[in-house]
Amino acid sequence: MTEEIKFEDALTRLEEIVEKLEEGDLPLEESLSAFEEGIKLSRVCAKLLNEAERKVEILTKGEDGQLIAKPFEEELPEDDESE
């Protein structure tokens, strides 16, 4: 579920969790559950930010100095030379 969430939604939910934990009113079990959800959301946010950063890095200048966008593709290992 958290893997398909949008960055903004994950960040908003993470902020809600932090506020609840900072209040200190949650029972221990609920605090642990909220903390676990927060860790998962922070990892999702980090992953989405890393992907966005890699996409931005793909923007390069062409020969005429204009920025061009290249399609983003995962780099595959170059071990497979069987072709």
PyMOL Python script that loads the backbone (N, CA, C, O; Angstrom):
from pymol import cmd

cmd.read_pdbstr("""\
ATOM      1  N   MET A   1       0.820  -1.196   0.000  1.00  0.00           N
ATOM      2  CA  MET A   1       0.000   0.000   0.000  1.00  0.00           C
ATOM      3  C   MET A   1       0.863   1.258   0.000  1.00  0.00           C
ATOM      4  O   MET A   1       0.637   2.160  -0.807  1.00  0.00           O
ATOM      5  N   THR A   2       1.855   1.330   0.900  1.00  0.00           N
ATOM      6  CA  THR A   2       2.668   2.538   0.977  1.00  0.00           C
ATOM      7  C   THR A   2       3.529   2.726  -0.256  1.00  0.00           C
ATOM      8  O   THR A   2       3.970   3.844  -0.523  1.00  0.00           O
ATOM      9  N   GLU A   3       3.786   1.666  -1.023  1.00  0.00           N
ATOM     10  CA  GLU A   3       4.603   1.796  -2.224  1.00  0.00           C
ATOM     11  C   GLU A   3       3.873   2.547  -3.333  1.00  0.00           C
ATOM     12  O   GLU A   3       4.522   3.113  -4.212  1.00  0.00           O
ATOM     13  N   GLU A   4       2.539   2.567  -3.316  1.00  0.00           N
ATOM     14  CA  GLU A   4       1.769   3.203  -4.380  1.00  0.00           C
ATOM     15  C   GLU A   4       1.276   4.591  -3.991  1.00  0.00           C
ATOM     16  O   GLU A   4       0.563   5.231  -4.764  1.00  0.00           O
ATOM     17  N   ILE A   5       1.639   5.055  -2.822  1.00  0.00           N
ATOM     18  CA  ILE A   5       1.158   6.337  -2.328  1.00  0.00           C
ATOM     19  C   ILE A   5       1.946   7.473  -2.981  1.00  0.00           C
ATOM     20  O   ILE A   5       3.127   7.318  -3.292  1.00  0.00           O
ATOM     21  N   LYS A   6       1.294   8.601  -3.182  1.00  0.00           N
ATOM     22  CA  LYS A   6       1.967   9.775  -3.731  1.00  0.00           C
ATOM     23  C   LYS A   6       2.843  10.399  -2.654  1.00  0.00           C
ATOM     24  O   LYS A   6       2.555  10.292  -1.462  1.00  0.00           O
ATOM     25  N   PHE A   7       3.920  11.053  -3.091  1.00  0.00           N
ATOM     26  CA  PHE A   7       4.866  11.660  -2.153  1.00  0.00           C
ATOM     27  C   PHE A   7       4.162  12.623  -1.199  1.00  0.00           C
ATOM     28  O   PHE A   7       4.371  12.558   0.012  1.00  0.00           O
ATOM     29  N   GLU A   8       3.338  13.505  -1.731  1.00  0.00           N
ATOM     30  CA  GLU A   8       2.677  14.520  -0.911  1.00  0.00           C
ATOM     31  C   GLU A   8       1.775  13.881   0.144  1.00  0.00           C
ATOM     32  O   GLU A   8       1.721  14.338   1.286  1.00  0.00           O
ATOM     33  N   ASP A   9       1.066  12.818  -0.251  1.00  0.00           N
ATOM     34  CA  ASP A   9       0.186  12.122   0.691  1.00  0.00           C
ATOM     35  C   ASP A   9       0.996  11.430   1.782  1.00  0.00           C
ATOM     36  O   ASP A   9       0.617  11.454   2.953  1.00  0.00           O
ATOM     37  N   ALA A  10       2.110  10.814   1.396  1.00  0.00           N
ATOM     38  CA  ALA A  10       2.967  10.142   2.370  1.00  0.00           C
ATOM     39  C   ALA A  10       3.549  11.148   3.349  1.00  0.00           C
ATOM     40  O   ALA A  10       3.601  10.889   4.551  1.00  0.00           O
ATOM     41  N   LEU A  11       3.983  12.286   2.844  1.00  0.00           N
ATOM     42  CA  LEU A  11       4.570  13.309   3.698  1.00  0.00           C
ATOM     43  C   LEU A  11       3.530  13.881   4.662  1.00  0.00           C
ATOM     44  O   LEU A  11       3.826  14.104   5.836  1.00  0.00           O
ATOM     45  N   THR A  12       2.331  14.114   4.174  1.00  0.00           N
ATOM     46  CA  THR A  12       1.262  14.628   5.026  1.00  0.00           C
ATOM     47  C   THR A  12       0.949  13.642   6.142  1.00  0.00           C
ATOM     48  O   THR A  12       0.812  14.032   7.301  1.00  0.00           O
ATOM     49  N   ARG A  13       0.838  12.364   5.792  1.00  0.00           N
ATOM     50  CA  ARG A  13       0.556  11.333   6.806  1.00  0.00           C
ATOM     51  C   ARG A  13       1.710  11.228   7.801  1.00  0.00           C
ATOM     52  O   ARG A  13       1.483  11.057   8.998  1.00  0.00           O
ATOM     53  N   LEU A  14       2.931  11.328   7.317  1.00  0.00           N
ATOM     54  CA  LEU A  14       4.098  11.269   8.190  1.00  0.00           C
ATOM     55  C   LEU A  14       4.086  12.429   9.177  1.00  0.00           C
ATOM     56  O   LEU A  14       4.403  12.246  10.352  1.00  0.00           O
ATOM     57  N   GLU A  15       3.723  13.615   8.713  1.00  0.00           N
ATOM     58  CA  GLU A  15       3.633  14.780   9.598  1.00  0.00           C
ATOM     59  C   GLU A  15       2.563  14.572  10.669  1.00  0.00           C
ATOM     60  O   GLU A  15       2.752  14.964  11.821  1.00  0.00           O
ATOM     61  N   GLU A  16       1.432  13.950  10.291  1.00  0.00           N
ATOM     62  CA  GLU A  16       0.375  13.658  11.263  1.00  0.00           C
ATOM     63  C   GLU A  16       0.877  12.709  12.338  1.00  0.00           C
ATOM     64  O   GLU A  16       0.595  12.890  13.523  1.00  0.00           O
ATOM     65  N   ILE A  17       1.621  11.698  11.915  1.00  0.00           N
ATOM     66  CA  ILE A  17       2.159  10.713  12.856  1.00  0.00           C
ATOM     67  C   ILE A  17       3.129  11.385  13.826  1.00  0.00           C
ATOM     68  O   ILE A  17       3.083  11.141  15.031  1.00  0.00           O
ATOM     69  N   VAL A  18       3.999  12.223  13.295  1.00  0.00           N
ATOM     70  CA  VAL A  18       4.970  12.920  14.148  1.00  0.00           C
ATOM     71  C   VAL A  18       4.244  13.771  15.190  1.00  0.00           C
ATOM     72  O   VAL A  18       4.620  13.777  16.362  1.00  0.00           O
ATOM     73  N   GLU A  19       3.211  14.483  14.765  1.00  0.00           N
ATOM     74  CA  GLU A  19       2.454  15.320  15.708  1.00  0.00           C
ATOM     75  C   GLU A  19       1.852  14.464  16.822  1.00  0.00           C
ATOM     76  O   GLU A  19       1.939  14.823  17.996  1.00  0.00           O
ATOM     77  N   LYS A  20       1.241  13.334  16.456  1.00  0.00           N
ATOM     78  CA  LYS A  20       0.635  12.460  17.465  1.00  0.00           C
ATOM     79  C   LYS A  20       1.685  11.924  18.433  1.00  0.00           C
ATOM     80  O   LYS A  20       1.460  11.875  19.642  1.00  0.00           O
ATOM     81  N   LEU A  21       2.825  11.527  17.893  1.00  0.00           N
ATOM     82  CA  LEU A  21       3.880  10.994  18.755  1.00  0.00           C
ATOM     83  C   LEU A  21       4.455  12.076  19.661  1.00  0.00           C
ATOM     84  O   LEU A  21       4.795  11.808  20.813  1.00  0.00           O
ATOM     85  N   GLU A  22       4.562  13.295  19.144  1.00  0.00           N
ATOM     86  CA  GLU A  22       5.092  14.389  19.954  1.00  0.00           C
ATOM     87  C   GLU A  22       4.156  14.772  21.096  1.00  0.00           C
ATOM     88  O   GLU A  22       4.605  15.232  22.146  1.00  0.00           O
ATOM     89  N   GLU A  23       2.846  14.581  20.887  1.00  0.00           N
ATOM     90  CA  GLU A  23       1.885  14.882  21.946  1.00  0.00           C
ATOM     91  C   GLU A  23       2.088  13.945  23.132  1.00  0.00           C
ATOM     92  O   GLU A  23       1.867  14.340  24.276  1.00  0.00           O
ATOM     93  N   GLY A  24       2.503  12.721  22.873  1.00  0.00           N
ATOM     94  CA  GLY A  24       2.785  11.775  23.945  1.00  0.00           C
ATOM     95  C   GLY A  24       1.568  11.174  24.604  1.00  0.00           C
ATOM     96  O   GLY A  24       1.685  10.590  25.681  1.00  0.00           O
ATOM     97  N   ASP A  25       0.404  11.297  23.995  1.00  0.00           N
ATOM     98  CA  ASP A  25      -0.831  10.802  24.612  1.00  0.00           C
ATOM     99  C   ASP A  25      -1.205   9.390  24.175  1.00  0.00           C
ATOM    100  O   ASP A  25      -2.154   8.816  24.707  1.00  0.00           O
ATOM    101  N   LEU A  26      -0.480   8.824  23.221  1.00  0.00           N
ATOM    102  CA  LEU A  26      -0.827   7.500  22.721  1.00  0.00           C
ATOM    103  C   LEU A  26      -0.322   6.414  23.657  1.00  0.00           C
ATOM    104  O   LEU A  26       0.759   6.539  24.232  1.00  0.00           O
ATOM    105  N   PRO A  27      -1.098   5.351  23.812  1.00  0.00           N
ATOM    106  CA  PRO A  27      -0.594   4.197  24.560  1.00  0.00           C
ATOM    107  C   PRO A  27       0.620   3.603  23.834  1.00  0.00           C
ATOM    108  O   PRO A  27       0.825   3.850  22.645  1.00  0.00           O
ATOM    109  N   LEU A  28       1.402   2.837  24.549  1.00  0.00           N
ATOM    110  CA  LEU A  28       2.638   2.294  24.017  1.00  0.00           C
ATOM    111  C   LEU A  28       2.435   1.526  22.721  1.00  0.00           C
ATOM    112  O   LEU A  28       3.182   1.738  21.765  1.00  0.00           O
ATOM    113  N   GLU A  29       1.457   0.649  22.661  1.00  0.00           N
ATOM    114  CA  GLU A  29       1.224  -0.156  21.460  1.00  0.00           C
ATOM    115  C   GLU A  29       0.873   0.720  20.257  1.00  0.00           C
ATOM    116  O   GLU A  29       1.354   0.478  19.151  1.00  0.00           O
ATOM    117  N   GLU A  30       0.049   1.722  20.469  1.00  0.00           N
ATOM    118  CA  GLU A  30      -0.310   2.633  19.379  1.00  0.00           C
ATOM    119  C   GLU A  30       0.887   3.468  18.954  1.00  0.00           C
ATOM    120  O   GLU A  30       1.058   3.752  17.768  1.00  0.00           O
ATOM    121  N   SER A  31       1.712   3.861  19.907  1.00  0.00           N
ATOM    122  CA  SER A  31       2.926   4.617  19.589  1.00  0.00           C
ATOM    123  C   SER A  31       3.862   3.786  18.727  1.00  0.00           C
ATOM    124  O   SER A  31       4.411   4.281  17.743  1.00  0.00           O
ATOM    125  N   LEU A  32       4.045   2.530  19.094  1.00  0.00           N
ATOM    126  CA  LEU A  32       4.910   1.644  18.310  1.00  0.00           C
ATOM    127  C   LEU A  32       4.368   1.424  16.910  1.00  0.00           C
ATOM    128  O   LEU A  32       5.122   1.417  15.937  1.00  0.00           O
ATOM    129  N   SER A  33       3.062   1.246  16.812  1.00  0.00           N
ATOM    130  CA  SER A  33       2.429   1.053  15.510  1.00  0.00           C
ATOM    131  C   SER A  33       2.584   2.307  14.644  1.00  0.00           C
ATOM    132  O   SER A  33       2.904   2.216  13.458  1.00  0.00           O
ATOM    133  N   ALA A  34       2.355   3.470  15.244  1.00  0.00           N
ATOM    134  CA  ALA A  34       2.496   4.731  14.515  1.00  0.00           C
ATOM    135  C   ALA A  34       3.951   4.938  14.090  1.00  0.00           C
ATOM    136  O   ALA A  34       4.217   5.384  12.974  1.00  0.00           O
ATOM    137  N   PHE A  35       4.889   4.612  14.982  1.00  0.00           N
ATOM    138  CA  PHE A  35       6.307   4.745  14.654  1.00  0.00           C
ATOM    139  C   PHE A  35       6.679   3.842  13.483  1.00  0.00           C
ATOM    140  O   PHE A  35       7.410   4.255  12.583  1.00  0.00           O
ATOM    141  N   GLU A  36       6.176   2.613  13.495  1.00  0.00           N
ATOM    142  CA  GLU A  36       6.443   1.672  12.400  1.00  0.00           C
ATOM    143  C   GLU A  36       5.886   2.203  11.076  1.00  0.00           C
ATOM    144  O   GLU A  36       6.554   2.136  10.044  1.00  0.00           O
ATOM    145  N   GLU A  37       4.676   2.723  11.114  1.00  0.00           N
ATOM    146  CA  GLU A  37       4.090   3.305   9.903  1.00  0.00           C
ATOM    147  C   GLU A  37       4.915   4.498   9.433  1.00  0.00           C
ATOM    148  O   GLU A  37       5.135   4.677   8.235  1.00  0.00           O
ATOM    149  N   GLY A  38       5.367   5.308  10.379  1.00  0.00           N
ATOM    150  CA  GLY A  38       6.179   6.465  10.041  1.00  0.00           C
ATOM    151  C   GLY A  38       7.495   6.075   9.375  1.00  0.00           C
ATOM    152  O   GLY A  38       7.931   6.729   8.428  1.00  0.00           O
ATOM    153  N   ILE A  39       8.126   5.015   9.865  1.00  0.00           N
ATOM    154  CA  ILE A  39       9.376   4.534   9.264  1.00  0.00           C
ATOM    155  C   ILE A  39       9.126   4.093   7.826  1.00  0.00           C
ATOM    156  O   ILE A  39       9.899   4.427   6.929  1.00  0.00           O
ATOM    157  N   LYS A  40       8.050   3.346   7.608  1.00  0.00           N
ATOM    158  CA  LYS A  40       7.712   2.888   6.254  1.00  0.00           C
ATOM    159  C   LYS A  40       7.464   4.081   5.335  1.00  0.00           C
ATOM    160  O   LYS A  40       7.941   4.105   4.200  1.00  0.00           O
ATOM    161  N   LEU A  41       6.721   5.067   5.823  1.00  0.00           N
ATOM    162  CA  LEU A  41       6.432   6.251   5.013  1.00  0.00           C
ATOM    163  C   LEU A  41       7.695   7.052   4.719  1.00  0.00           C
ATOM    164  O   LEU A  41       7.849   7.583   3.619  1.00  0.00           O
ATOM    165  N   SER A  42       8.593   7.143   5.687  1.00  0.00           N
ATOM    166  CA  SER A  42       9.832   7.889   5.450  1.00  0.00           C
ATOM    167  C   SER A  42      10.677   7.192   4.400  1.00  0.00           C
ATOM    168  O   SER A  42      11.342   7.855   3.604  1.00  0.00           O
ATOM    169  N   ARG A  43      10.663   5.867   4.383  1.00  0.00           N
ATOM    170  CA  ARG A  43      11.400   5.120   3.356  1.00  0.00           C
ATOM    171  C   ARG A  43      10.776   5.329   1.975  1.00  0.00           C
ATOM    172  O   ARG A  43      11.488   5.464   0.980  1.00  0.00           O
ATOM    173  N   VAL A  44       9.459   5.354   1.923  1.00  0.00           N
ATOM    174  CA  VAL A  44       8.772   5.603   0.654  1.00  0.00           C
ATOM    175  C   VAL A  44       9.112   7.002   0.153  1.00  0.00           C
ATOM    176  O   VAL A  44       9.403   7.188  -1.029  1.00  0.00           O
ATOM    177  N   CYS A  45       9.076   7.988   1.052  1.00  0.00           N
ATOM    178  CA  CYS A  45       9.411   9.364   0.657  1.00  0.00           C
ATOM    179  C   CYS A  45      10.841   9.438   0.149  1.00  0.00           C
ATOM    180  O   CYS A  45      11.104  10.078  -0.869  1.00  0.00           O
ATOM    181  N   ALA A  46      11.762   8.795   0.841  1.00  0.00           N
ATOM    182  CA  ALA A  46      13.167   8.808   0.418  1.00  0.00           C
ATOM    183  C   ALA A  46      13.327   8.170  -0.954  1.00  0.00           C
ATOM    184  O   ALA A  46      14.073   8.671  -1.795  1.00  0.00           O
ATOM    185  N   LYS A  47      12.621   7.061  -1.179  1.00  0.00           N
ATOM    186  CA  LYS A  47      12.699   6.374  -2.472  1.00  0.00           C
ATOM    187  C   LYS A  47      12.166   7.271  -3.590  1.00  0.00           C
ATOM    188  O   LYS A  47      12.782   7.388  -4.650  1.00  0.00           O
ATOM    189  N   LEU A  48      11.025   7.898  -3.346  1.00  0.00           N
ATOM    190  CA  LEU A  48      10.430   8.769  -4.358  1.00  0.00           C
ATOM    191  C   LEU A  48      11.314   9.991  -4.633  1.00  0.00           C
ATOM    192  O   LEU A  48      11.434  10.428  -5.778  1.00  0.00           O
ATOM    193  N   LEU A  49      11.924  10.533  -3.592  1.00  0.00           N
ATOM    194  CA  LEU A  49      12.831  11.664  -3.784  1.00  0.00           C
ATOM    195  C   LEU A  49      14.063  11.247  -4.581  1.00  0.00           C
ATOM    196  O   LEU A  49      14.518  11.990  -5.451  1.00  0.00           O
ATOM    197  N   ASN A  50      14.601  10.073  -4.293  1.00  0.00           N
ATOM    198  CA  ASN A  50      15.760   9.574  -5.043  1.00  0.00           C
ATOM    199  C   ASN A  50      15.413   9.379  -6.516  1.00  0.00           C
ATOM    200  O   ASN A  50      16.204   9.719  -7.395  1.00  0.00           O
ATOM    201  N   GLU A  51      14.232   8.831  -6.782  1.00  0.00           N
ATOM    202  CA  GLU A  51      13.813   8.635  -8.170  1.00  0.00           C
ATOM    203  C   GLU A  51      13.654   9.977  -8.886  1.00  0.00           C
ATOM    204  O   GLU A  51      14.051  10.125 -10.042  1.00  0.00           O
ATOM    205  N   ALA A  52      13.073  10.942  -8.191  1.00  0.00           N
ATOM    206  CA  ALA A  52      12.900  12.269  -8.786  1.00  0.00           C
ATOM    207  C   ALA A  52      14.261  12.909  -9.055  1.00  0.00           C
ATOM    208  O   ALA A  52      14.461  13.531 -10.098  1.00  0.00           O
ATOM    209  N   GLU A  53      15.187  12.758  -8.123  1.00  0.00           N
ATOM    210  CA  GLU A  53      16.520  13.323  -8.312  1.00  0.00           C
ATOM    211  C   GLU A  53      17.213  12.700  -9.516  1.00  0.00           C
ATOM    212  O   GLU A  53      17.866  13.403 -10.287  1.00  0.00           O
ATOM    213  N   ARG A  54      17.080  11.400  -9.684  1.00  0.00           N
ATOM    214  CA  ARG A  54      17.694  10.729 -10.832  1.00  0.00           C
ATOM    215  C   ARG A  54      17.066  11.198 -12.131  1.00  0.00           C
ATOM    216  O   ARG A  54      17.762  11.343 -13.136  1.00  0.00           O
ATOM    217  N   LYS A  55      15.762  11.437 -12.126  1.00  0.00           N
ATOM    218  CA  LYS A  55      15.111  11.935 -13.333  1.00  0.00           C
ATOM    219  C   LYS A  55      15.612  13.331 -13.687  1.00  0.00           C
ATOM    220  O   LYS A  55      15.827  13.642 -14.859  1.00  0.00           O
ATOM    221  N   VAL A  56      15.795  14.161 -12.678  1.00  0.00           N
ATOM    222  CA  VAL A  56      16.300  15.512 -12.920  1.00  0.00           C
ATOM    223  C   VAL A  56      17.716  15.446 -13.471  1.00  0.00           C
ATOM    224  O   VAL A  56      18.068  16.217 -14.364  1.00  0.00           O
ATOM    225  N   GLU A  57      18.526  14.544 -12.955  1.00  0.00           N
ATOM    226  CA  GLU A  57      19.903  14.416 -13.417  1.00  0.00           C
ATOM    227  C   GLU A  57      19.986  13.984 -14.873  1.00  0.00           C
ATOM    228  O   GLU A  57      21.002  14.207 -15.531  1.00  0.00           O
ATOM    229  N   ILE A  58      18.930  13.372 -15.374  1.00  0.00           N
ATOM    230  CA  ILE A  58      18.926  12.916 -16.754  1.00  0.00           C
ATOM    231  C   ILE A  58      18.817  14.097 -17.714  1.00  0.00           C
ATOM    232  O   ILE A  58      19.207  14.002 -18.878  1.00  0.00           O
ATOM    233  N   LEU A  59      18.286  15.205 -17.215  1.00  0.00           N
ATOM    234  CA  LEU A  59      18.227  16.400 -18.058  1.00  0.00           C
ATOM    235  C   LEU A  59      19.656  16.830 -18.376  1.00  0.00           C
ATOM    236  O   LEU A  59      20.460  17.058 -17.473  1.00  0.00           O
ATOM    237  N   THR A  60      19.957  16.936 -19.635  1.00  0.00           N
ATOM    238  CA  THR A  60      21.305  17.333 -20.038  1.00  0.00           C
ATOM    239  C   THR A  60      21.222  18.415 -21.091  1.00  0.00           C
ATOM    240  O   THR A  60      20.174  18.636 -21.698  1.00  0.00           O
ATOM    241  N   LYS A  61      22.322  19.075 -21.295  1.00  0.00           N
ATOM    242  CA  LYS A  61      22.370  20.095 -22.333  1.00  0.00           C
ATOM    243  C   LYS A  61      22.752  19.457 -23.655  1.00  0.00           C
ATOM    244  O   LYS A  61      23.676  18.646 -23.726  1.00  0.00           O
ATOM    245  N   GLY A  62      22.040  19.830 -24.685  1.00  0.00           N
ATOM    246  CA  GLY A  62      22.360  19.372 -26.020  1.00  0.00           C
ATOM    247  C   GLY A  62      23.512  20.185 -26.587  1.00  0.00           C
ATOM    248  O   GLY A  62      24.046  21.072 -25.921  1.00  0.00           O
ATOM    249  N   GLU A  63      23.885  19.882 -27.803  1.00  0.00           N
ATOM    250  CA  GLU A  63      24.993  20.582 -28.450  1.00  0.00           C
ATOM    251  C   GLU A  63      24.723  22.072 -28.607  1.00  0.00           C
ATOM    252  O   GLU A  63      25.656  22.875 -28.623  1.00  0.00           O
ATOM    253  N   ASP A  64      23.441  22.446 -28.722  1.00  0.00           N
ATOM    254  CA  ASP A  64      23.103  23.850 -28.897  1.00  0.00           C
ATOM    255  C   ASP A  64      22.922  24.583 -27.562  1.00  0.00           C
ATOM    256  O   ASP A  64      22.531  25.750 -27.545  1.00  0.00           O
ATOM    257  N   GLY A  65      23.204  23.907 -26.452  1.00  0.00           N
ATOM    258  CA  GLY A  65      23.090  24.528 -25.138  1.00  0.00           C
ATOM    259  C   GLY A  65      21.711  24.443 -24.522  1.00  0.00           C
ATOM    260  O   GLY A  65      21.522  24.839 -23.372  1.00  0.00           O
ATOM    261  N   GLN A  66      20.747  23.936 -25.266  1.00  0.00           N
ATOM    262  CA  GLN A  66      19.393  23.789 -24.759  1.00  0.00           C
ATOM    263  C   GLN A  66      19.289  22.537 -23.899  1.00  0.00           C
ATOM    264  O   GLN A  66      19.947  21.530 -24.161  1.00  0.00           O
ATOM    265  N   LEU A  67      18.463  22.615 -22.880  1.00  0.00           N
ATOM    266  CA  LEU A  67      18.224  21.433 -22.054  1.00  0.00           C
ATOM    267  C   LEU A  67      17.325  20.471 -22.809  1.00  0.00           C
ATOM    268  O   LEU A  67      16.321  20.873 -23.397  1.00  0.00           O
ATOM    269  N   ILE A  68      17.688  19.215 -22.788  1.00  0.00           N
ATOM    270  CA  ILE A  68      16.852  18.184 -23.388  1.00  0.00           C
ATOM    271  C   ILE A  68      16.585  17.121 -22.339  1.00  0.00           C
ATOM    272  O   ILE A  68      17.410  16.888 -21.456  1.00  0.00           O
ATOM    273  N   ALA A  69      15.450  16.489 -22.437  1.00  0.00           N
ATOM    274  CA  ALA A  69      15.093  15.429 -21.503  1.00  0.00           C
ATOM    275  C   ALA A  69      15.320  14.091 -22.178  1.00  0.00           C
ATOM    276  O   ALA A  69      14.905  13.872 -23.316  1.00  0.00           O
ATOM    277  N   LYS A  70      15.987  13.200 -21.456  1.00  0.00           N
ATOM    278  CA  LYS A  70      16.193  11.847 -21.954  1.00  0.00           C
ATOM    279  C   LYS A  70      15.266  10.935 -21.160  1.00  0.00           C
ATOM    280  O   LYS A  70      15.032  11.187 -19.978  1.00  0.00           O
ATOM    281  N   PRO A  71      14.738   9.894 -21.770  1.00  0.00           N
ATOM    282  CA  PRO A  71      13.864   8.995 -21.017  1.00  0.00           C
ATOM    283  C   PRO A  71      14.621   8.347 -19.873  1.00  0.00           C
ATOM    284  O   PRO A  71      15.785   7.973 -20.015  1.00  0.00           O
ATOM    285  N   PHE A  72      13.948   8.218 -18.738  1.00  0.00           N
ATOM    286  CA  PHE A  72      14.521   7.611 -17.556  1.00  0.00           C
ATOM    287  C   PHE A  72      14.380   6.103 -17.655  1.00  0.00           C
ATOM    288  O   PHE A  72      13.280   5.579 -17.828  1.00  0.00           O
ATOM    289  N   GLU A  73      15.481   5.426 -17.545  1.00  0.00           N
ATOM    290  CA  GLU A  73      15.459   3.965 -17.552  1.00  0.00           C
ATOM    291  C   GLU A  73      16.382   3.472 -16.463  1.00  0.00           C
ATOM    292  O   GLU A  73      17.446   4.043 -16.226  1.00  0.00           O
ATOM    293  N   GLU A  74      15.969   2.413 -15.808  1.00  0.00           N
ATOM    294  CA  GLU A  74      16.820   1.798 -14.808  1.00  0.00           C
ATOM    295  C   GLU A  74      18.066   1.273 -15.488  1.00  0.00           C
ATOM    296  O   GLU A  74      17.991   0.689 -16.569  1.00  0.00           O
ATOM    297  N   GLU A  75      19.210   1.479 -14.860  1.00  0.00           N
ATOM    298  CA  GLU A  75      20.432   0.937 -15.417  1.00  0.00           C
ATOM    299  C   GLU A  75      20.455  -0.565 -15.155  1.00  0.00           C
ATOM    300  O   GLU A  75      20.241  -1.024 -14.033  1.00  0.00           O
ATOM    301  N   LEU A  76      20.715  -1.304 -16.206  1.00  0.00           N
ATOM    302  CA  LEU A  76      20.778  -2.747 -16.084  1.00  0.00           C
ATOM    303  C   LEU A  76      22.230  -3.177 -15.992  1.00  0.00           C
ATOM    304  O   LEU A  76      23.106  -2.527 -16.563  1.00  0.00           O
ATOM    305  N   PRO A  77      22.495  -4.260 -15.282  1.00  0.00           N
ATOM    306  CA  PRO A  77      23.868  -4.751 -15.217  1.00  0.00           C
ATOM    307  C   PRO A  77      24.376  -5.096 -16.612  1.00  0.00           C
ATOM    308  O   PRO A  77      23.626  -5.622 -17.433  1.00  0.00           O
ATOM    309  N   GLU A  78      25.633  -4.806 -16.881  1.00  0.00           N
ATOM    310  CA  GLU A  78      26.199  -5.056 -18.191  1.00  0.00           C
ATOM    311  C   GLU A  78      26.812  -6.447 -18.279  1.00  0.00           C
ATOM    312  O   GLU A  78      27.604  -6.722 -19.180  1.00  0.00           O
ATOM    313  N   ASP A  79      26.453  -7.317 -17.354  1.00  0.00           N
ATOM    314  CA  ASP A  79      26.988  -8.672 -17.331  1.00  0.00           C
ATOM    315  C   ASP A  79      26.455  -9.509 -18.484  1.00  0.00           C
ATOM    316  O   ASP A  79      27.129 -10.424 -18.957  1.00  0.00           O
ATOM    317  N   ASP A  80      25.238  -9.193 -18.937  1.00  0.00           N
ATOM    318  CA  ASP A  80      24.578 -10.008 -19.948  1.00  0.00           C
ATOM    319  C   ASP A  80      25.069  -9.629 -21.329  1.00  0.00           C
ATOM    320  O   ASP A  80      24.481  -8.767 -21.982  1.00  0.00           O
ATOM    321  N   GLU A  81      26.141 -10.262 -21.782  1.00  0.00           N
ATOM    322  CA  GLU A  81      26.687  -9.996 -23.114  1.00  0.00           C
ATOM    323  C   GLU A  81      26.430 -11.172 -24.039  1.00  0.00           C
ATOM    324  O   GLU A  81      27.196 -11.416 -24.971  1.00  0.00           O
ATOM    325  N   SER A  82      25.352 -11.901 -23.783  1.00  0.00           N
ATOM    326  CA  SER A  82      25.044 -13.105 -24.568  1.00  0.00           C
ATOM    327  C   SER A  82      24.372 -12.797 -25.889  1.00  0.00           C
ATOM    328  O   SER A  82      24.126 -13.712 -26.675  1.00  0.00           O
ATOM    329  N   GLU A  83      24.063 -11.523 -26.160  1.00  0.00           N
ATOM    330  CA  GLU A  83      23.362 -11.180 -27.394  1.00  0.00           C
ATOM    331  C   GLU A  83      24.290 -11.141 -28.568  1.00  0.00           C
ATOM    332  O   GLU A  83      23.857 -10.868 -29.688  1.00  0.00           O
TER     333      GLU A  83
END
""", "prot")
cmd.dss("prot")
cmd.show_as("cartoon", "prot")
cmd.util.cbc("prot")
cmd.orient("prot")
